[in-house]
Amino acid sequence: AIDRKNMQAAIAANKPDVVQAIAKQYGAQLFITGTASATSGGTWNYAGVRFFRYGAICNVTCFRSDTAQVLSSRKDSAQQSDRATGKIAAFRALGICGNRVNNRMFRARRGHRDT
């Protein structure tokens, strides 16, 4: 439980060296840090239906645990709208953004260029 608190604090403070020490304790070959946030883009009406718009920004970095070498670092953004609730729009925007970052990191590890 204490390691989990220390790790969350280290990630929040953007201290990869502390996360590295904890990752090495557990025998991890790599560790990933990052942030994801969603912000409201307001509401709009289309054909009498109210939509909620949210934007998301994801910033993720993958490190080697033994050397703390950056293996990949990606940042992306997405927008999504939903007519049910703003919360659903925010989750969808974060999901799209996370998938884009994941795909880019995977492609980079396989030697593909980002486009």
C-alpha positions, -999 to +999 in steps of 0.1 A: +000+000+000+028+024+008+046+017-026+013+025-044+010+058-026+047+066-033+043+057-070+011+078-074+029+107-057+060+103-079+039+101-111+019+132-101+051+151-093+066+139-127+096+121-110+106+092-132+136+084-111+113+075-081+090+055-104+120+037-118+132+027-083+098+012-075+095-005-110+129-021-105+118-034-071+091-054-088+113-066-117+095-045-143+114-042-176+097-009-184+074+017-168+050+042-183+041+076-169+017+101-182-014+123-179-048+124-195-073+152-190-106+161-205-120+196-207-155+208-217-160+223-251-195+234-242-228+223-254-245+228-288-279+220-303-285+201-335-320+196-348-333+204-313-311+178-296-285+190-270-250+177-274-221+179-250-186+184-265-154+174-247-117+175-257-090+153-243-052+155-241-030+125-234+007+127-228+025+093-222+062+084-218+076+048-217+109+042-200+133+013-196+134+003-159+171-005-157+184+027-174+154+051-173+160+056-211+130+070-228+117+044-253+088+064-266+070+096-258+037+105-273+011+133-270-022+134-287-056+150-285-092+142-295-127+157-294-159+139-289-196+148-285-225+129-270-261+138-265-266+118-233-242+134-208-209+153-207-194+125-188-199+100-216-184+125-241-154+130-218-148+093-215-151+088-252-126+116-260-102+101-234-106+066-249-099+078-284-069+098-273-055+069-253-060+045-282-041+069-305-012+072-281-011+035-276-011+028-314+016+053-320+038+039-292+033+004-306+041+014-341+072+033-330+085+002-312+080-018-344+100+007-364+072+026-382+073+063-386+045+085-372+024+102-398 
